[in-house]
């Protein structure tokens, strides 16, 4: 797997990921979509059925 961020996201589609945000919040869910700005769509998170996370707020994504 390449170390480029969008390649890692592509390889992680339909897999469970943990996302950490600038404010310290963490979300776990199935990565179902993303775009070139690293905006993410997670399904089945603790908060909601679908969560959209703006790429500006991301600190880390662990596949």
ABEGO torsion letter per residue (X at the ends): XBABAAAAAAAABGBBBBBBBAAGBBBBBBBABBBAAGBBBBBGBAABABBBBBAAABABBBX
